[in-house]
Amino acid sequence: MANERTFKAITWLLFSIICFDLMAVHIRYLSITYTPEELSFYRNTLGLFPSILLLYFTAELSFKLQDYKIKQWKLAFFRGFIVALAQLLFYTAISKLELATVATLGQTGPIFIVILAIVLYKEYVGVWRWAAIFIGFLGTVLVIRPGSDIFTWNSILPIGASFCYALSIVTLRSFEKDISNSILYLYSATAAALG
């Protein structure tokens, strides 16, 4: 049973990575015609539909406003705005840098997740994780090459996007356990669309 669940989780993870990469290629193509701000707006506005579908399929769709109220609504909206900022930074990076560079620098998210978990939740991080963070940081420095002729300030964009995505992931731990994932997704999608 656990192996089957693990296999399903890995399959969904790989599928999401493929979709994310396809989205990046599509954004790159569309950035010829549209600005990153427009692309982010369209993506976030259209992102409301999957959140409503998720509510429908989880039998949580309601037409009563009080069914969607949560105590931590400010944090939920903050998380949505952070996601919108991450998307804007990511889309801008895609329009200005090579996709391989954006993909490589976008992998800095786990570094920020660990650092934010330490800062926000006082989590203990062992030697091996610190070593992994250090190696990841060295990889990032090798890619952006600060101080060289190759360095560009646009290299900071995907790193900023990774930080924002990491912050949105880490803040999930601050929500009460009884809040539905569907409701959280609706709040995030709404805030991102407004952002």
C-alpha positions as semicolon CSV with decimal commas, in nm:
position;residue;x (nm);y (nm);z (nm)
1;M;0,000;0,000;0,000
2;A;0,277;0,244;0,093
3;N;0,473;0,154;-0,221
4;E;0,166;0,218;-0,436
5;R;0,111;0,557;-0,272
6;T;0,478;0,643;-0,314
7;F;0,464;0,546;-0,681
8;K;0,154;0,761;-0,732
9;A;0,318;1,055;-0,557
10;I;0,632;1,025;-0,771
11;T;0,421;0,994;-1,086
12;W;0,223;1,309;-1,000
13;L;0,545;1,492;-0,915
14;L;0,702;1,402;-1,250
15;F;0,382;1,498;-1,430
16;S;0,379;1,837;-1,255
17;I;0,744;1,897;-1,349
18;I;0,665;1,823;-1,714
19;C;0,365;2,058;-1,702
20;F;0,573;2,330;-1,535
21;D;0,842;2,299;-1,805
22;L;0,580;2,306;-2,081
23;M;0,433;2,618;-1,923
24;A;0,779;2,780;-1,922
25;V;0,824;2,706;-2,293
26;H;0,477;2,841;-2,364
27;I;0,545;3,156;-2,159
28;R;0,870;3,204;-2,349
29;Y;0,680;3,186;-2,678
30;L;0,402;3,419;-2,559
31;S;0,651;3,670;-2,414
32;I;0,729;3,776;-2,769
33;T;0,381;3,929;-2,791
34;Y;0,273;3,986;-2,428
35;T;0,444;4,147;-2,129
36;P;0,518;3,937;-1,818
37;E;0,255;4,142;-1,631
38;E;-0,012;4,051;-1,885
39;L;0,086;3,684;-1,885
40;S;0,078;3,672;-1,505
41;F;-0,263;3,840;-1,499
42;Y;-0,408;3,597;-1,754
43;R;-0,257;3,296;-1,576
44;N;-0,388;3,403;-1,236
45;T;-0,732;3,498;-1,363
46;L;-0,769;3,167;-1,545
47;G;-0,630;2,997;-1,233
48;L;-0,957;3,072;-1,055
49;F;-1,139;2,811;-1,264
50;P;-0,937;2,510;-1,140
51;S;-0,989;2,628;-0,781
52;I;-1,366;2,635;-0,836
53;L;-1,354;2,292;-1,002
54;L;-1,156;2,157;-0,707
55;L;-1,421;2,290;-0,470
56;Y;-1,688;2,122;-0,682
57;F;-1,513;1,783;-0,693
58;T;-1,439;1,789;-0,320
59;A;-1,806;1,872;-0,254
60;E;-1,709;2,201;-0,089
61;L;-1,859;2,434;-0,350
62;S;-2,113;2,657;-0,183
63;F;-2,291;2,978;-0,264
64;K;-2,282;3,098;0,097
65;L;-2,000;3,338;0,173
66;Q;-1,968;3,219;0,535
67;D;-1,866;2,873;0,410
68;Y;-1,544;3,026;0,280
69;K;-1,449;3,231;0,585
70;I;-1,133;3,131;0,767
71;K;-0,965;3,289;1,068
72;Q;-0,633;3,326;0,891
73;W;-0,767;3,500;0,582
74;K;-0,493;3,766;0,589
75;L;-0,223;3,500;0,576
76;A;-0,410;3,320;0,296
77;F;-0,429;3,638;0,088
78;F;-0,065;3,722;0,168
79;R;0,030;3,378;0,039
80;G;-0,163;3,445;-0,282
81;F;0,012;3,777;-0,337
82;I;0,349;3,607;-0,279
83;V;0,257;3,348;-0,544
84;A;0,159;3,629;-0,785
85;L;0,493;3,802;-0,725
86;A;0,678;3,473;-0,779
87;Q;0,498;3,420;-1,109
88;L;0,572;3,773;-1,224
89;L;0,943;3,733;-1,143
90;F;0,950;3,390;-1,308
91;Y;0,774;3,511;-1,625
92;T;1,002;3,814;-1,647
93;A;1,306;3,588;-1,609
94;I;1,177;3,359;-1,885
95;S;1,139;3,656;-2,118
96;K;1,491;3,787;-2,049
97;L;1,711;3,480;-1,989
98;E;1,772;3,145;-2,152
99;L;1,533;2,875;-2,034
100;A;1,820;2,656;-1,913
101;T;1,946;2,938;-1,689
102;V;1,599;3,005;-1,551
103;A;1,544;2,634;-1,484
104;T;1,881;2,601;-1,310
105;L;1,842;2,910;-1,093
106;G;1,483;2,813;-1,021
107;Q;1,616;2,510;-0,836
108;T;1,726;2,732;-0,547
109;G;1,384;2,688;-0,385
110;P;1,489;2,407;-0,147
111;I;1,771;2,626;-0,014
112;F;1,519;2,894;0,076
113;I;1,272;2,642;0,220
114;V;1,532;2,517;0,467
115;I;1,646;2,867;0,561
116;L;1,287;2,989;0,606
117;A;1,202;2,682;0,816
118;I;1,493;2,769;1,045
119;V;1,402;3,138;1,068
120;L;1,023;3,106;1,094
121;Y;0,978;2,776;1,277
122;K;1,310;2,734;1,460
123;E;1,364;2,394;1,298
124;Y;1,685;2,207;1,357
125;V;1,896;2,142;1,049
126;G;2,171;1,882;1,064
127;V;2,516;1,884;0,910
128;W;2,409;1,697;0,596
129;R;2,136;1,946;0,512
130;W;2,373;2,237;0,573
131;A;2,620;2,068;0,338
132;A;2,347;2,031;0,075
133;I;2,252;2,398;0,115
134;F;2,615;2,502;0,077
135;I;2,659;2,289;-0,238
136;G;2,336;2,431;-0,381
137;F;2,456;2,783;-0,306
138;L;2,788;2,713;-0,480
139;G;2,598;2,583;-0,783
140;T;2,395;2,903;-0,793
141;V;2,710;3,116;-0,775
142;L;2,866;2,913;-1,058
143;V;2,564;2,973;-1,279
144;I;2,522;3,349;-1,222
145;R;2,898;3,422;-1,199
146;P;2,883;3,750;-1,009
147;G;3,161;3,988;-1,105
148;S;3,211;3,837;-1,451
149;D;3,109;3,978;-1,789
150;I;2,842;3,706;-1,814
151;F;2,661;3,823;-1,499
152;T;2,335;4,009;-1,549
153;W;2,095;4,148;-1,291
154;N;1,821;3,949;-1,460
155;S;1,982;3,641;-1,303
156;I;1,833;3,756;-0,973
157;L;1,476;3,721;-1,109
158;P;1,445;3,340;-1,097
159;I;1,615;3,337;-0,757
160;G;1,358;3,590;-0,631
161;A;1,082;3,374;-0,778
162;S;1,224;3,070;-0,598
163;F;1,232;3,261;-0,271
164;C;0,868;3,366;-0,312
165;Y;0,758;3,011;-0,402
166;A;0,953;2,880;-0,101
167;L;0,784;3,135;0,126
168;S;0,443;3,031;-0,005
169;I;0,524;2,666;0,068
170;V;0,661;2,730;0,416
171;T;0,365;2,948;0,518
172;L;0,135;2,648;0,467
173;R;0,256;2,520;0,805
174;S;0,111;2,828;0,975
175;F;-0,247;2,742;0,881
176;E;-0,475;2,553;1,114
177;K;-0,492;2,184;1,029
178;D;-0,869;2,177;0,976
179;I;-0,864;2,427;0,687
180;S;-0,946;2,260;0,358
181;N;-0,681;2,256;0,086
182;S;-0,952;2,353;-0,161
183;I;-1,040;2,666;0,037
184;L;-0,673;2,761;0,074
185;Y;-0,627;2,719;-0,300
186;L;-0,929;2,942;-0,366
187;Y;-0,788;3,215;-0,140
188;S;-0,447;3,193;-0,307
189;A;-0,593;3,194;-0,658
190;T;-0,817;3,492;-0,577
191;A;-0,534;3,693;-0,421
192;A;-0,302;3,606;-0,710
193;A;-0,565;3,716;-0,962
194;L;-0,605;4,046;-0,775
195;G;-0,229;4,082;-0,731
